Amino acid sequence: MEWAWWSQAANLKTLGLLIFFVTFCLIVLWLYSNKDRSARLEEQKNIPFLDEERDQEAKDKSNG
């Protein structure tokens, strides 16, 4: 059965790696290809730090 080359484990690992790598590259290209999306991602990258600033301001107000 030469047509079933993907049934061998060694070939299946290579095929899986290629599929996941191509998928990863396509997702990265999709994310950064659109200027609006790229700008929005740049804006959103600091969201986790906004809570820290608010917490610090609240502590400063409560401490006097």
MDTraj code that builds the backbone (N, CA, C; nanometers):
import mdtraj as md
import numpy as np

residues = "MET GLU TRP ALA TRP TRP SER GLN ALA ALA ASN LEU LYS THR LEU GLY LEU LEU ILE PHE PHE VAL THR PHE CYS LEU ILE VAL LEU TRP LEU TYR SER ASN LYS ASP ARG SER ALA ARG LEU GLU GLU GLN LYS ASN ILE PRO PHE LEU ASP GLU GLU ARG ASP GLN GLU ALA LYS ASP LYS SER ASN GLY".split()
xyz = np.array([
    [0.0831, -0.1192, 0.0000],
    [0.0000, 0.0000, 0.0000],
    [0.0869, 0.1247, 0.0000],
    [0.1324, 0.1624, -0.1115],
    [0.2173, 0.2800, -0.1219],
    [0.1389, 0.4085, -0.1080],
    [0.0114, 0.4048, -0.1350],
    [-0.0691, 0.5266, -0.1265],
    [-0.0961, 0.5664, 0.0180],
    [-0.0779, 0.4761, 0.1119],
    [-0.1044, 0.5045, 0.2533],
    [0.0264, 0.5359, 0.3264],
    [0.1058, 0.6244, 0.2708],
    [0.2348, 0.6578, 0.3317],
    [0.2177, 0.7275, 0.4662],
    [0.1036, 0.7897, 0.4915],
    [0.0810, 0.8596, 0.6176],
    [0.0493, 0.7635, 0.7322],
    [0.0294, 0.6372, 0.7021],
    [-0.0023, 0.5403, 0.8074],
    [0.1217, 0.4990, 0.8856],
    [0.2391, 0.5294, 0.8367],
    [0.3617, 0.4993, 0.9099],
    [0.3893, 0.6118, 1.0088],
    [0.4307, 0.5761, 1.1302],
    [0.4474, 0.6725, 1.2387],
    [0.5489, 0.7815, 1.2047],
    [0.6587, 0.7461, 1.1432],
    [0.7618, 0.8453, 1.1115],
    [0.7090, 0.9498, 1.0135],
    [0.6325, 0.9077, 0.9160],
    [0.5764, 1.0018, 0.8193],
    [0.4664, 1.0865, 0.8815],
    [0.3897, 1.0276, 0.9714],
    [0.2804, 1.0994, 1.0346],
    [0.3327, 1.2122, 1.1242],
    [0.4433, 1.1893, 1.1931],
    [0.5026, 1.2937, 1.2776],
    [0.5473, 1.4126, 1.1931],
    [0.6099, 1.3846, 1.0820],
    [0.6549, 1.4916, 0.9932],
    [0.5369, 1.5680, 0.9356],
    [0.4354, 1.4965, 0.8937],
    [0.3161, 1.5602, 0.8388],
    [0.2474, 1.6468, 0.9442],
    [0.2368, 1.5958, 1.0661],
    [0.1760, 1.6730, 1.1741],
    [0.2547, 1.7992, 1.2041],
    [0.3857, 1.7882, 1.2079],
    [0.4707, 1.9044, 1.2318],
    [0.4513, 2.0097, 1.1236],
    [0.4481, 1.9670, 0.9998],
    [0.4289, 2.0611, 0.8892],
    [0.2921, 2.1290, 0.8959],
    [0.1894, 2.0526, 0.9276],
    [0.0547, 2.1103, 0.9371],
    [0.0490, 2.2148, 1.0475],
    [0.1019, 2.1829, 1.1650],
    [0.0979, 2.2780, 1.2756],
    [0.1854, 2.3999, 1.2497],
    [0.3001, 2.3817, 1.1864],
    [0.3880, 2.4946, 1.1567],
    [0.3240, 2.5892, 1.0562],
    [0.2657, 2.5340, 0.9516],
    [0.1990, 2.6176, 0.8511],
    [0.0802, 2.6899, 0.9136],
    [0.0042, 2.6212, 0.9976],
    [-0.1093, 2.6843, 1.0658],
    [-0.0622, 2.7985, 1.1544],
    [0.0455, 2.7777, 1.2300],
    [0.1004, 2.8822, 1.3160],
    [0.1440, 3.0031, 1.2334],
    [0.2132, 2.9790, 1.1236],
    [0.2586, 3.0894, 1.0383],
    [0.1412, 3.1662, 0.9797],
    [0.0376, 3.0962, 0.9384],
    [-0.0800, 3.1635, 0.8831],
    [-0.1511, 3.2481, 0.9883],
    [-0.1582, 3.1991, 1.1112],
    [-0.2211, 3.2773, 1.2182],
    [-0.1403, 3.4031, 1.2463],
    [-0.0087, 3.3912, 1.2524],
    [0.0762, 3.5085, 1.2768],
    [0.0629, 3.6089, 1.1631],
    [0.0631, 3.5620, 1.0405],
    [0.0449, 3.6530, 0.9268],
    [-0.0917, 3.7204, 0.9310],
    [-0.1942, 3.6466, 0.9669],
    [-0.3291, 3.7031, 0.9753],
    [-0.3353, 3.8101, 1.0844],
    [-0.2682, 3.7853, 1.1972],
    [-0.2726, 3.8813, 1.3071],
    [-0.2051, 4.0127, 1.2722],
    [-0.0903, 4.0062, 1.2084],
    [-0.0111, 4.1265, 1.1871],
    [-0.0221, 4.1849, 1.0469],
    [-0.1045, 4.1283, 0.9616],
    [-0.1159, 4.1809, 0.8260],
    [-0.2080, 4.3022, 0.8183],
    [-0.3073, 4.3091, 0.9012],
    [-0.4034, 4.4185, 0.8994],
    [-0.3544, 4.5301, 0.9919],
    [-0.3437, 4.6518, 0.9416],
    [-0.2921, 4.7639, 1.0212],
    [-0.3836, 4.7960, 1.1389],
    [-0.5148, 4.7907, 1.1178],
    [-0.6082, 4.8201, 1.2267],
    [-0.5949, 4.7180, 1.3385],
    [-0.5842, 4.5916, 1.3018],
    [-0.5709, 4.4861, 1.4015],
    [-0.4377, 4.4994, 1.4744],
    [-0.3342, 4.5318, 1.4019],
    [-0.2027, 4.5479, 1.4622],
    [-0.2020, 4.6637, 1.5613],
    [-0.2646, 4.7745, 1.5255],
    [-0.2717, 4.8887, 1.6168],
    [-0.3529, 4.8536, 1.7405],
    [-0.4606, 4.7792, 1.7216],
    [-0.5438, 4.7402, 1.8351],
    [-0.4666, 4.6467, 1.9287],
    [-0.3876, 4.5559, 1.8723],
    [-0.3072, 4.4670, 1.9553],
    [-0.2020, 4.5455, 2.0333],
    [-0.1415, 4.6444, 1.9701],
    [-0.0437, 4.7278, 2.0396],
    [-0.1089, 4.8036, 2.1547],
    [-0.2322, 4.8475, 2.1346],
    [-0.3060, 4.9180, 2.2378],
    [-0.3387, 4.8250, 2.3545],
    [-0.3749, 4.7032, 2.3237],
    [-0.4226, 4.6099, 2.4248],
    [-0.3106, 4.5391, 2.4999],
    [-0.1876, 4.5535, 2.4573],
    [-0.0805, 4.4787, 2.5227],
    [-0.0539, 4.5254, 2.6656],
    [-0.0957, 4.6472, 2.7002],
    [-0.0711, 4.6984, 2.8347],
    [-0.1909, 4.6847, 2.9277],
    [-0.2949, 4.6181, 2.8857],
    [-0.4146, 4.6032, 2.9681],
    [-0.3843, 4.5395, 3.1043],
    [-0.3020, 4.4367, 3.1157],
    [-0.2764, 4.3785, 3.2483],
    [-0.2132, 4.4771, 3.3469],
    [-0.1431, 4.5760, 3.2972],
    [-0.0760, 4.6700, 3.3856],
    [-0.1670, 4.7836, 3.4303],
    [-0.2798, 4.8025, 3.3661],
    [-0.3717, 4.9094, 3.4039],
    [-0.4292, 4.8859, 3.5425],
    [-0.4570, 4.7616, 3.5778],
    [-0.5097, 4.7306, 3.7103],
    [-0.4087, 4.7662, 3.8187],
    [-0.2814, 4.7439, 3.7935],
    [-0.1789, 4.7763, 3.8918],
    [-0.1737, 4.9266, 3.9171],
    [-0.1866, 5.0060, 3.8120],
    [-0.1859, 5.1512, 3.8288],
    [-0.3065, 5.1969, 3.9094],
    [-0.4228, 5.1404, 3.8827],
    [-0.5437, 5.1761, 3.9573],
    [-0.5317, 5.1340, 4.1029],
    [-0.4761, 5.0150, 4.1269],
    [-0.4580, 4.9692, 4.2645],
    [-0.3617, 5.0605, 4.3393],
    [-0.2559, 5.1024, 4.2729],
    [-0.1585, 5.1909, 4.3364],
    [-0.2213, 5.3262, 4.3671],
    [-0.3024, 5.3794, 4.2763],
    [-0.3707, 5.5065, 4.3009],
    [-0.4672, 5.4942, 4.4173],
    [-0.5375, 5.3835, 4.4274],
    [-0.6307, 5.3625, 4.5382],
    [-0.5554, 5.3528, 4.6701],
    [-0.4403, 5.2879, 4.6722],
    [-0.3601, 5.2784, 4.7945],
    [-0.3081, 5.4160, 4.8350],
    [-0.2652, 5.4934, 4.7368],
    [-0.2150, 5.6273, 4.7664],
    [-0.3242, 5.7151, 4.8259],
    [-0.4453, 5.7053, 4.7735],
    [-0.5566, 5.7846, 4.8256],
    [-0.5938, 5.7412, 4.9663],
    [-0.5911, 5.6111, 4.9933],
    [-0.6309, 5.5623, 5.1255],
    [-0.5235, 5.5894, 5.2303],
    [-0.3986, 5.6005, 5.1895],
    [-0.2905, 5.6266, 5.2842],
    [-0.2723, 5.7756, 5.3118],
    [-0.3406, 5.8562, 5.2415],
    [-0.3354, 5.9954, 5.2755],
    [-0.2747, 6.0820, 5.1774],
])
top = md.Topology()
chain = top.add_chain()
for i, resn in enumerate(residues, 1):
    res = top.add_residue(resn, chain, resSeq=i)
    for name in ("N", "CA", "C"):
        top.add_atom(name, md.element.get_by_symbol(name[0]), res)
traj = md.Trajectory(xyz[None], top)
